[in-house]
Amino acid sequence: MTTAKDSPARPALTPLRQARERFLTGLPLPDGVPDEVAAAWRRARFFGVPHDLRECAGPVRPVESALLTAARPVLERLAPALASGQSSLVLTDERLRVLWSGGGMPGDGRCRDLSEREVGHNSAASAVRNRRRAEVHGPEHFLDLWQDVSAVSVLVLAPENGRVLGTVTVASGLCAGCPPHPGAALAEATAAAVEAELLTRSRTAERVLLDAWQRAAARKGAAVMASDGRTRLLNETAARTLSPGAVEALERCAADGGTGGVAPDPQDGPAPPTSVAGAYDLELPDGTGTARVTPVRHRGAVIGTVAVLEAPADAPAPPTDRSRVALAGRSVPWRHATARATELARSREPLLLTGERGTGKTSLARELMAARGDLDPLVMDAAEGQAEQLDGWARALSDGRALLLRHAERLAQPDIATLNSLLDEHPDAPLLLTYTPGTPPGPCLQRLLDTLAARSATLPALRERPDDVRELLTALAPKPAPGHPPLTWTLDALGALERHPWPGNVTELAHLVRALAERRRTAGPVRRAELPDPVREGPAARRLSPMEHAERTAVLEALRRHGGNKARAAAALGIARATLYRKLREYRS
């Protein structure tokens, strides 16, 4: 292994150097070579990397990028400390292309690409591959050039979603037997400083894009979408009007830096814009119409676009379908489930809606009944003991009155048996049941589920349709008081809400929205810092041990108490700020 955590168990370098020589001459590897190192050597041989490579991939040629723009002030402050030539500092992007290099040392070939395809095993490639800090020493490297070099690499993660943006590497002369690498603290601190700069810049740019979207969305009846290529904001009109293909075209346009790109064939994508200097017109696919796209600039760079849809002049008015379920959600899983439920509900025969708690089964059931004209259904909730009114069931079904029975899984065995008998006598009864799977059903309940299996629809959990979160936020937000703006959200907060697993599904989201609307005293969009700790920090990417879980809870509580300020939180916990950043990264890895 090549992580600092495992450095104490690192094999002696002399036997490893001899094993490398055997490998390069085609002899079998001896025992004791770490599996990761052996696998990396084999990959380098497969890629055709020459071990005696001298010039790597040529001189460093900085490539301008958002990461380099944010990192440059940090790196330039560190550059004087690297002038001694005893170590070097390297910044790469997520594809391991070198963006910046400072300092110098023997064996520093100034590569412009640290991918294994170009230079074989190294700490930056190992860090990206394993998503954690990595060290590589001397003969663990594949290249002859780095046999007397030790290096440590730390990941740079996107503050808003934890995505790998690049690596920071500190390389020095060989330091066998001194784990961790003496430059580990410098690499950690540099990565943390770059992430902090990225966070500051993203919040500012996010504010600029959000303001531009709100100004455009203030036009009555306008369909407005803003995007930075990764996230999007749609007002209610745009959510109803834009097809998935149109949304994708506009996001692609934003990802191209606001130019819209040039499509060689109109069938392959959106038509070329009429102008790229400022605002321009973009023909959208699927007959959606023409969007007026305006690039949004911040600090001289295009950070996204705002598009205002202009419907075709000859476009017919959309048909009104009263049977359409009027619940928020445009994702494929949600549309598939509601379309099936709507089709089944057209006839007044029994219908079963299943799904996790809080997925909206009862709300959908009421919409289905209203759509088909059942305006006064009998509603009973087995969880509240209302299902014991057996005479009411029979009388309602005999009179043709629709019956909505909630929480069928909570029915007692005698009630289930009675319901099975009623369905035997009235197989076309206007009965609608909601069922939340849990413990294995008993024989009677299983018979009821089997009877209704052919006429059932399963609602997806909210974590399976994160694209619907933004539309749900609009639908769930209470109507603002006169003179007060509606509840809006920063892009950072929206990202956190979309990544949260929502074990309570839409019900949990509704409680969060209601609580924020009632309790917040600040103006402007809801910021990520205002969200509850589990939502703000996101779920752990792996299963944590009890000790790690307790540690994570303590860290999140300290961050909450200090308003998200990591320096003050680290001081309160009695740890270094770099340690706090490292722990937060470990929870996400």
C-alpha positions in Angstrom: 0.0 0.0 0.0 1.1 3.6 -0.6 -0.9 5.5 2.0 0.7 7.3 4.9 -1.6 5.3 7.2 0.1 2.1 6.2 3.6 3.5 6.0 4.9 1.8 9.2 4.3 -1.6 7.5 6.2 -0.5 4.4 8.7 -3.2 3.3 12.4 -2.4 3.3 13.4 -0.5 0.2 16.5 -2.6 -0.6 14.5 -5.8 -1.2 11.9 -3.8 -3.1 14.6 -2.3 -5.3 15.9 -5.8 -6.1 12.3 -6.9 -6.8 11.9 -4.1 -9.3 15.1 -5.1 -11.1 13.7 -8.6 -11.4 10.4 -7.3 -12.7 12.1 -5.1 -15.3 14.2 -8.1 -16.6 11.2 -10.3 -16.9 11.8 -12.5 -13.8 8.9 -13.5 -11.4 8.4 -11.2 -8.5 9.4 -12.5 -5.1 7.1 -12.5 -2.1 6.7 -9.4 0.0 6.0 -6.9 -2.8 2.8 -5.0 -1.9 -0.1 -6.0 -4.1 -0.8 -2.4 -5.1 2.8 -1.7 -6.2 3.0 -5.0 -8.2 -0.3 -4.2 -9.9 0.9 -0.7 -10.7 4.1 -2.0 -12.3 2.2 -4.4 -14.4 -0.2 -1.6 -15.6 2.8 0.5 -16.6 4.3 -2.4 -18.6 0.9 -2.9 -20.2 0.7 0.8 -21.1 4.1 0.6 -22.6 5.8 3.1 -20.3 9.6 3.0 -20.7 11.2 2.7 -17.2 14.2 4.7 -18.4 12.0 7.7 -19.5 14.1 10.9 -19.0 11.9 13.8 -20.1 8.5 12.6 -19.0 6.0 14.4 -21.1 7.9 17.6 -21.7 8.0 20.9 -19.9 5.2 22.1 -17.6 2.7 24.1 -19.5 0.1 25.6 -17.2 -3.5 25.1 -18.3 -5.9 27.8 -17.1 -8.8 26.3 -15.2 -11.1 27.1 -12.3 -8.9 25.0 -10.0 -5.7 26.8 -11.0 -7.3 30.2 -10.8 -8.3 29.5 -7.2 -5.0 27.7 -6.3 -2.6 30.2 -7.8 -2.7 32.7 -4.9 -2.0 29.9 -2.5 0.8 28.4 -4.5 2.5 31.7 -5.2 2.6 32.4 -1.4 4.4 29.0 -1.0 6.8 29.4 -3.9 9.5 31.3 -2.0 9.7 28.5 0.6 10.5 26.0 -2.2 13.5 28.0 -3.6 16.0 25.9 -1.7 15.6 23.1 -4.2 15.2 20.4 -1.6 11.5 19.7 -2.5 8.9 20.5 -5.1 5.2 21.2 -5.1 2.9 20.1 -7.9 -0.8 20.8 -8.6 -2.7 18.5 -11.0 -6.3 18.4 -12.2 -8.5 15.3 -11.8 -6.9 13.8 -15.0 -3.5 14.2 -13.4 -2.4 16.9 -15.9 0.1 19.2 -14.2 -1.3 22.7 -13.8 1.5 24.2 -11.7 4.9 23.2 -10.4 7.2 25.0 -8.1 10.6 24.3 -6.5 13.0 21.7 -7.8 15.1 18.7 -6.8 17.3 16.0 -8.3 15.2 13.7 -10.5 12.5 16.4 -11.0 11.7 15.9 -14.7 9.0 18.5 -14.7 6.4 16.2 -16.2 3.2 17.7 -17.5 1.2 14.5 -17.0 1.3 12.2 -13.9 -1.1 9.6 -15.1 0.0 6.0 -15.0 -0.3 5.8 -18.8 2.5 8.3 -19.0 4.8 7.8 -16.0 3.7 4.6 -14.2 3.2 4.3 -10.5 3.4 7.6 -8.5 1.7 9.1 -5.4 -0.7 11.4 -7.4 -2.1 8.5 -9.5 -2.4 6.4 -6.3 -4.3 9.1 -4.5 -6.8 9.5 -7.3 -7.2 5.8 -7.7 -7.8 5.1 -4.0 -9.4 8.4 -3.1 -7.1 9.1 -0.2 -3.7 10.5 0.7 -0.9 8.4 -0.8 2.8 8.1 -0.4 5.3 6.5 -2.8 9.0 6.0 -2.0 12.0 5.3 -4.2 11.8 1.9 -5.9 8.0 1.8 -5.6 8.1 4.2 -8.5 8.2 2.7 -12.0 10.5 5.2 -13.5 14.3 5.2 -13.0 14.1 8.9 -12.8 12.4 8.7 -9.4 14.3 5.9 -7.6 15.7 8.4 -5.1 12.5 10.4 -4.7 9.8 10.2 -2.0 6.4 11.9 -2.7 3.1 12.4 -0.9 -0.1 13.4 -2.6 -3.4 14.8 -1.2 -6.7 15.1 -3.0 -8.3 18.5 -3.7 -12.1 18.0 -3.4 -14.9 20.2 -4.6 -16.4 21.9 -1.5 -20.0 21.6 -2.7 -20.1 17.9 -3.6 -16.8 16.2 -2.6 -15.9 15.5 -6.3 -12.1 15.0 -6.9 -10.8 18.2 -8.6 -7.1 17.4 -8.6 -4.1 16.6 -6.4 -1.4 18.4 -4.5 2.0 16.6 -4.4 5.1 17.3 -2.3 8.2 15.5 -3.5 11.6 15.4 -1.8 14.7 13.3 -1.7 14.3 9.7 -0.6 13.2 9.5 3.1 12.9 5.8 3.7 11.9 4.8 7.2 10.4 8.2 8.1 6.6 7.9 7.7 4.7 10.0 7.3 6.4 11.9 4.6 7.9 15.1 6.0 6.0 17.1 3.4 2.6 15.5 4.3 1.6 18.5 6.5 2.5 20.9 3.7 0.4 18.9 1.2 -2.5 18.7 3.6 -2.4 22.4 4.4 -2.1 23.4 0.7 -5.0 21.3 -0.3 -7.1 22.7 2.6 -6.2 26.3 1.6 -7.1 25.6 -2.1 -10.4 24.1 -1.0 -11.2 27.1 1.2 -10.4 29.4 -1.8 -12.6 27.3 -4.1 -15.4 27.6 -1.5 -15.1 31.3 -1.3 -15.1 31.8 -5.0 -18.0 29.3 -5.6 -20.2 31.1 -3.1 -19.5 34.5 -4.8 -20.1 33.1 -8.3 -23.2 31.3 -7.1 -24.6 34.5 -5.7 -24.0 36.3 -9.0 -25.7 33.5 -11.0 -28.6 33.3 -8.6 -29.1 37.1 -8.7 -29.2 37.0 -12.5 -31.7 34.1 -12.5 -34.0 35.9 -10.0 -33.9 39.1 -12.1 -34.9 37.2 -15.2 -37.5 35.2 -13.4 -39.2 38.3 -12.1 -40.8 38.8 -15.5 -44.4 37.5 -15.3 -45.0 34.3 -17.2 -41.4 34.0 -18.4 -39.9 30.5 -18.5 -36.4 31.0 -17.1 -33.5 28.5 -16.5 -30.0 29.3 -15.1 -27.2 26.8 -15.2 -23.4 26.6 -14.6 -23.1 23.3 -16.5 -23.4 21.2 -13.3 -26.5 22.5 -11.5 -29.6 24.3 -12.7 -32.4 26.5 -11.5 -35.8 26.5 -13.2 -38.8 28.6 -12.3 -42.2 26.9 -12.3 -43.0 27.9 -15.8 -39.7 26.5 -17.2 -40.2 23.3 -15.2 -43.6 22.8 -17.0 -42.4 24.0 -20.4 -38.9 22.7 -21.0 -38.5 19.1 -22.2 -35.6 17.0 -20.9 -33.8 17.4 -24.2 -34.1 21.2 -24.0 -32.8 21.2 -20.4 -29.8 19.1 -21.5 -29.2 21.4 -24.5 -29.1 24.5 -22.2 -26.9 22.8 -19.7 -24.5 21.8 -22.5 -24.5 25.4 -23.6 -23.6 26.6 -20.1 -20.8 23.9 -19.8 -19.3 25.2 -23.1 -18.7 28.6 -21.4 -21.9 30.2 -22.6 -21.1 29.9 -26.3 -23.5 27.2 -27.0 -21.0 25.3 -29.1 -21.3 24.8 -32.8 -23.2 21.7 -33.9 -22.3 20.4 -37.3 -25.7 18.9 -37.9 -28.9 20.3 -36.4 -30.0 16.8 -35.6 -27.0 16.3 -33.4 -27.7 19.1 -30.9 -28.9 22.6 -30.5 -28.6 25.0 -33.5 -25.6 27.3 -33.4 -26.2 30.6 -31.6 -26.7 33.7 -33.7 -24.2 35.6 -31.5 -21.6 34.6 -28.9 -20.4 38.1 -27.8 -23.4 38.6 -25.5 -27.0 37.3 -25.5 -28.0 35.0 -28.4 -30.9 32.9 -29.6 -30.8 29.2 -29.4 -33.2 26.8 -31.1 -34.1 24.1 -28.6 -34.9 20.5 -29.6 -38.3 18.7 -29.3 -40.1 21.7 -30.8 -39.7 23.5 -27.4 -39.1 26.9 -29.0 -36.3 29.5 -29.0 -34.4 30.5 -25.9 -32.7 33.8 -25.4 -29.4 32.8 -23.7 -27.4 35.4 -21.8 -23.9 34.5 -20.5 -23.3 35.5 -16.8 -19.8 36.8 -16.1 -17.9 37.1 -12.9 -14.4 38.3 -12.5 -14.0 38.3 -16.3 -15.0 34.7 -16.7 -18.3 33.2 -17.8 -19.7 31.3 -14.8 -23.0 30.2 -16.4 -26.0 31.2 -18.5 -29.5 32.4 -18.0 -32.0 31.3 -20.6 -35.5 32.8 -21.2 -37.8 30.7 -23.3 -39.8 32.3 -26.1 -42.5 29.9 -27.2 -43.0 29.5 -31.0 -45.6 31.9 -32.3 -47.7 29.1 -33.9 -47.4 26.8 -31.0 -50.8 25.4 -29.9 -51.9 25.9 -26.3 -51.1 22.8 -24.3 -54.1 20.5 -23.8 -55.7 20.5 -20.4 -55.9 17.0 -18.9 -57.8 17.0 -15.6 -56.8 13.4 -15.0 -53.1 14.3 -14.9 -51.7 13.9 -11.5 -50.8 17.4 -10.2 -47.9 16.5 -8.0 -44.3 17.8 -8.3 -41.8 15.7 -10.2 -40.5 15.3 -13.7 -37.9 12.6 -13.2 -38.2 9.4 -15.2 -38.9 7.1 -12.1 -41.6 9.5 -10.8 -43.3 10.0 -14.2 -43.3 6.2 -14.8 -44.9 5.4 -11.4 -47.5 8.2 -11.6 -48.3 7.4 -15.3 -49.0 3.7 -14.3 -51.1 4.7 -11.3 -53.1 7.2 -13.4 -53.8 4.7 -16.1 -54.9 2.1 -13.5 -57.1 4.6 -11.7 -59.1 5.4 -14.8 -61.3 2.5 -13.9 -62.9 2.3 -10.4 -61.4 -1.0 -9.6 -59.2 -1.8 -6.6 -55.7 -0.2 -6.7 -52.7 -0.7 -4.5 -50.0 2.0 -4.0 -46.8 0.8 -2.4 -43.6 2.6 -1.4 -41.5 3.6 1.5 -42.9 5.9 4.2 -43.2 9.5 3.2 -43.1 8.9 -0.6 -46.5 10.5 -1.2 -48.8 7.5 -1.5 -51.8 9.2 0.3 -51.4 12.5 -1.6 -51.2 10.6 -4.9 -54.3 8.5 -3.9 -56.3 11.6 -3.2 -55.3 13.1 -6.6 -56.3 10.0 -8.4 -59.7 9.9 -6.8 -60.3 13.6 -7.4 -59.3 13.1 -11.1 -61.8 10.4 -11.7 -64.6 12.2 -9.9 -64.5 10.5 -6.4 -64.9 13.8 -4.5 -66.2 12.4 -1.2 -64.3 9.2 -0.6 -64.4 7.4 2.8 -60.9 7.6 4.2 -59.7 5.2 7.0 -56.3 4.9 8.5 -55.3 1.5 10.0 -52.5 3.2 11.9 -55.0 5.2 13.8 -57.4 2.4 14.6 -60.1 3.6 12.2 -60.0 0.3 10.3 -62.2 -1.4 12.9 -65.4 0.1 11.4 -66.1 -2.9 9.3 -69.7 -2.0 8.7 -68.5 1.3 7.2 -66.3 -0.6 4.7 -69.1 -2.9 3.6 -71.7 -0.1 3.4 -69.4 2.2 1.4 -68.4 -0.4 -1.1 -72.0 -1.6 -1.5 -73.1 1.9 -2.2 -70.4 2.4 -4.7 -68.6 5.0 -2.6 -64.8 5.1 -3.0 -62.8 3.9 0.0 -59.2 5.0 0.7 -57.6 2.7 3.2 -54.2 3.9 4.5 -51.4 1.8 6.0 -52.8 -1.6 5.0 -49.7 -3.1 6.6 -51.2 -2.1 10.0 -54.4 -4.0 9.6 -55.2 -6.7 12.2 -55.6 -10.3 10.8 -59.4 -10.3 11.3 -59.7 -7.0 9.4 -57.6 -8.3 6.5 -59.7 -11.5 6.3 -62.9 -9.3 6.1 -61.3 -7.2 3.4 -60.4 -10.3 1.4 -64.0 -11.5 1.7 -65.3 -8.1 0.5 -63.0 -8.2 -2.5 -64.2 -11.7 -3.3 -67.8 -10.4 -3.3 -67.0 -7.1 -5.0 -63.9 -7.6 -7.3 -64.5 -4.3 -9.0 -65.0 -2.3 -5.7 -63.7 1.3 -5.8 -61.0 0.6 -3.2 -57.6 2.2 -3.0 -55.0 1.0 -0.5 -51.6 2.3 0.5 -49.0 -0.1 1.7 -45.5 0.4 3.2 -43.3 -2.7 3.0 -41.6 -3.7 6.2 -41.8 -6.9 8.1 -42.7 -10.0 6.1 -46.5 -10.1 5.6 -48.6 -12.8 7.2 -50.7 -15.3 5.1 -53.8 -13.1 5.0 -52.0 -9.9 4.1 -50.0 -11.8 1.5 -53.2 -13.0 -0.1 -54.5 -9.4 -0.3 -51.2 -8.2 -1.8 -51.3 -11.0 -4.4 -54.9 -10.2 -5.3 -54.0 -6.6 -6.0 -50.5 -7.2 -7.5 -51.7 -6.8 -11.1 -53.3 -3.4 -10.2 -50.5 -1.9 -8.2 -47.9 0.9 -8.6 -44.8 1.4 -6.6 -43.7 5.0 -5.8 -39.9 5.6 -5.9 -38.0 6.9 -2.9 -36.9 10.5 -3.0 -33.2 9.4 -3.1 -34.0 7.6 -6.4 -35.3 10.9 -8.0 -33.0 13.7 -6.8 -33.8 15.7 -9.9 -37.3 16.3 -8.4 -36.0 18.0 -5.2 -36.0 21.5 -6.7 -39.5 21.2 -8.0 -40.7 19.8 -4.7 -39.1 22.7 -2.8 -41.2 25.1 -4.8 -44.4 23.0 -4.3 -43.8 22.5 -0.6 -42.8 26.1 0.4 -45.7 27.9 2.1 -47.1 30.9 0.5 -45.1 33.9 1.7 -46.8 36.7 3.6 -47.7 39.8 1.7 -44.6 41.9 0.9 -42.2 39.1 1.6 -40.3 37.2 -1.1 -40.8 33.5 -1.7 -38.4 31.0 -0.2 -35.3 30.5 -2.4 -32.1 28.5 -2.1 -28.5 29.0 -3.0 -26.9 26.5 -5.4 -24.8 25.2 -2.6 -27.8 24.4 -0.5 -29.7 22.9 -3.4 -26.7 20.6 -4.0 -26.7 19.4 -0.4 -30.5 18.8 -0.5 -30.2 16.8 -3.7 -27.4 14.6 -2.2 -29.1 13.8 1.1 -30.6 10.3 1.1 -33.9 11.5 2.8 -34.9 8.4 4.8 -38.2 10.1 5.5 -38.6 10.9 1.8 -41.0 13.8 0.8 -42.5 14.0 4.2 -39.1 14.7 5.7 -38.3 17.3 3.1 -41.7 19.0 3.7 -40.9 19.2 7.5 -37.5 20.8 6.7 -39.0 23.4 4.3 -41.8 24.3 6.8 -39.4 24.6 9.7 -37.0 26.9 7.7 -39.9 29.0 6.5 -41.3 29.5 10.0 -38.0 30.0 11.9 -35.5 31.7 9.8 -35.0 35.4 10.4 -32.5 36.3 7.7 -33.3 37.6 4.2 -32.2 36.2 0.9 -31.8 32.6 -0.3 -31.4 29.8 2.2 -27.7 29.0 2.6 -26.2 25.6 3.1 -25.1 26.7 6.6 -28.8 27.0 7.6 -29.6 23.3 6.8 -29.5 20.6 9.5 -26.1 19.0 10.1 -26.8 15.7 8.4 -28.1 17.5 5.3 -25.5 20.2 5.2 -22.5 17.9 5.5 -24.0 15.1 3.4 -24.0 11.3 4.2 -20.7 9.5 4.8 -19.6 7.8 1.6 -18.8 4.6 3.5 -20.0 2.7 6.5 -18.3 4.3 9.6 -17.2 2.4 12.7 -18.9 3.4 16.0 -15.7 5.4 16.9 -15.7 7.2 13.5 -19.4 7.8 13.8 -19.0 9.4 17.2 -16.0 11.4 15.9 -18.0 12.6 12.9 -20.9 13.7 15.1 -18.5 15.7 17.4 -17.0 17.4 14.4 -20.3 18.3 12.8 -21.6 19.6 16.2 -18.5 21.8 16.5 -19.0 23.2 13.0 -22.6 23.9 13.8 -21.8 25.8 17.0 -19.2 27.9 15.2 -21.3 28.7 12.1 -19.3 26.5 9.8 -16.0 28.2 10.6 -13.5 25.4 10.4 -10.7 27.2 12.2 -12.8 27.9 15.3 -14.3 24.4 15.2 -10.8 22.9 15.1 -9.7 25.0 18.0 -12.7 24.0 20.1 -12.0 20.3 19.4 -8.3 20.8 20.3 -7.0 19.7 16.9 -5.2 21.4 14.0 -7.3 22.8 11.2 -5.4 20.6 8.7 -6.5 17.6 10.8 -10.1 18.7 10.7 -10.0 19.0 6.9 -8.4 15.6 6.7 -11.1 14.0 8.9 -13.8 15.6 6.8 -12.2 14.2 3.7 -11.9 10.7 5.2 -15.6 10.7 6.0 -16.4 11.4 2.3 -13.9 8.8 1.0 
